[in-house]
Amino acid sequence: MKNCILFTTKHGSAEKAALSLKEKLNTETDIINLKNVENPDISNYDTVILGASVYIGKIQKQMRKFIGDNLNELLNKNIALFIMAGQKEKAQETLYNAYPSKLSDHAFAKEYFGYEMILEKMNFLEKTATKAQGVTESKSEIMHDAIEKMANHINEL
Ligand SMILES: Cc1cc2nc3c(=O)[nH]c(=O)nc-3n(C[C@H](O)[C@H](O)[C@H](O)COP(=O)(O)O)c2cc1C
């Protein structure tokens, strides 16, 4: 069994979650940032975990493109999906809408891994939008229990 975690991030929280997941997996796991490697070859992996963060309702375009270009191959693998998203109360709906329904229906695990809002990492517009939502200080709420749950699920495959 060989795993691959493919992720996209803007400010790093999806990468932190991806690294934490990798640490908890007990089979060989490669980890790839789709912003650095555009269309990695996934033919050698049994399980592919896709993770991205949500901005204005959408995951990063590099993740959407990768999925669009490789959907048939992905549908022949064990798939797990996660998102990072700031709106906790809408997390399940956001998770469901983030990935194409064919892939989401095929996935054996789907988890919301929490979020980080680090004001110092944001540009002026992001900071303004974030403050307008009532967030006035940086926050980190990465959900380690959800990461553990997905890791256990993958380790049981
Ligand atoms: C400008 C901006 C827009 C965002 N839009 C959404 C959104 O539509 N829905 C949501 O749940 N979270 C939203 N968030 C919160 C991010 O998803 C959250 O901060 C996430 O952890 C960022 O992940 P990253 O560090 O991997 O880029 C937004 C954050 C910023 C700064």
The ligand as an SDF file (V2000), in Angstrom:
LIG
                    3D

 31 33  0  0  0  0  0  0  0  0999 V2000
   -9.9350   36.3480    2.0260 C   0  0  0  0  0  0  0  0  0  0  0  0
  -10.3880   35.0790    2.7080 C   0  0  0  0  0  0  0  0  0  0  0  0
  -11.5280   34.4230    2.2490 C   0  0  0  0  0  0  0  0  0  0  0  0
  -11.9750   33.2580    2.8930 C   0  0  0  0  0  0  0  0  0  0  0  0
  -13.1250   32.6570    2.4380 N   0  0  0  0  0  0  0  0  0  0  0  0
  -13.6430   31.6110    3.1430 C   0  0  0  0  0  0  0  0  0  0  0  0
  -14.8810   31.0120    2.7420 C   0  0  0  0  0  0  0  0  0  0  0  0
  -15.5090   31.3770    1.7540 O   0  0  0  0  0  0  0  0  0  0  0  0
  -15.3590   29.9910    3.4970 N   0  0  0  0  0  0  0  0  0  0  0  0
  -14.7090   29.5290    4.6150 C   0  0  0  0  0  0  0  0  0  0  0  0
  -15.2120   28.6350    5.2920 O   0  0  0  0  0  0  0  0  0  0  0  0
  -13.4930   30.0470    4.9780 N   0  0  0  0  0  0  0  0  0  0  0  0
  -12.9460   31.0650    4.2780 C   0  0  0  0  0  0  0  0  0  0  0  0
  -11.7400   31.6070    4.6390 N   0  0  0  0  0  0  0  0  0  0  0  0
  -10.9610   30.9890    5.7300 C   0  0  0  0  0  0  0  0  0  0  0  0
   -9.8620   30.0450    5.1810 C   0  0  0  0  0  0  0  0  0  0  0  0
  -10.4440   28.9300    4.5300 O   0  0  0  0  0  0  0  0  0  0  0  0
   -8.9810   29.5630    6.3530 C   0  0  0  0  0  0  0  0  0  0  0  0
   -8.3040   30.6740    6.8920 O   0  0  0  0  0  0  0  0  0  0  0  0
   -8.0000   28.4740    5.9500 C   0  0  0  0  0  0  0  0  0  0  0  0
   -7.4370   27.8660    7.0980 O   0  0  0  0  0  0  0  0  0  0  0  0
   -6.8880   29.0070    5.0550 C   0  0  0  0  0  0  0  0  0  0  0  0
   -6.1070   27.9160    4.6310 O   0  0  0  0  0  0  0  0  0  0  0  0
   -4.5970   28.0350    4.1010 P   0  0  0  0  0  0  0  0  0  0  0  0
   -3.7670   28.5490    5.2730 O   0  0  0  0  0  0  0  0  0  0  0  0
   -4.2540   26.6180    3.7410 O   0  0  0  0  0  0  0  0  0  0  0  0
   -4.5680   28.9470    2.9350 O   0  0  0  0  0  0  0  0  0  0  0  0
  -11.2560   32.7420    4.0030 C   0  0  0  0  0  0  0  0  0  0  0  0
  -10.0910   33.3930    4.4410 C   0  0  0  0  0  0  0  0  0  0  0  0
   -9.6530   34.5570    3.8140 C   0  0  0  0  0  0  0  0  0  0  0  0
   -8.3980   35.2340    4.3160 C   0  0  0  0  0  0  0  0  0  0  0  0
  1  2  1  0
  2  3  1  0
  2 30  2  0
  3  4  2  0
  4  5  1  0
  4 28  1  0
  5  6  2  0
  6  7  1  0
  6 13  1  0
  7  8  2  0
  7  9  1  0
  9 10  1  0
 10 11  2  0
 10 12  1  0
 12 13  2  0
 13 14  1  0
 14 15  1  0
 14 28  1  0
 15 16  1  0
 16 17  1  0
 16 18  1  0
 18 19  1  0
 18 20  1  0
 20 21  1  0
 20 22  1  0
 22 23  1  0
 23 24  1  0
 24 25  2  0
 24 26  1  0
 24 27  1  0
 28 29  2  0
 29 30  1  0
 30 31  1  0
M  END
$$$$
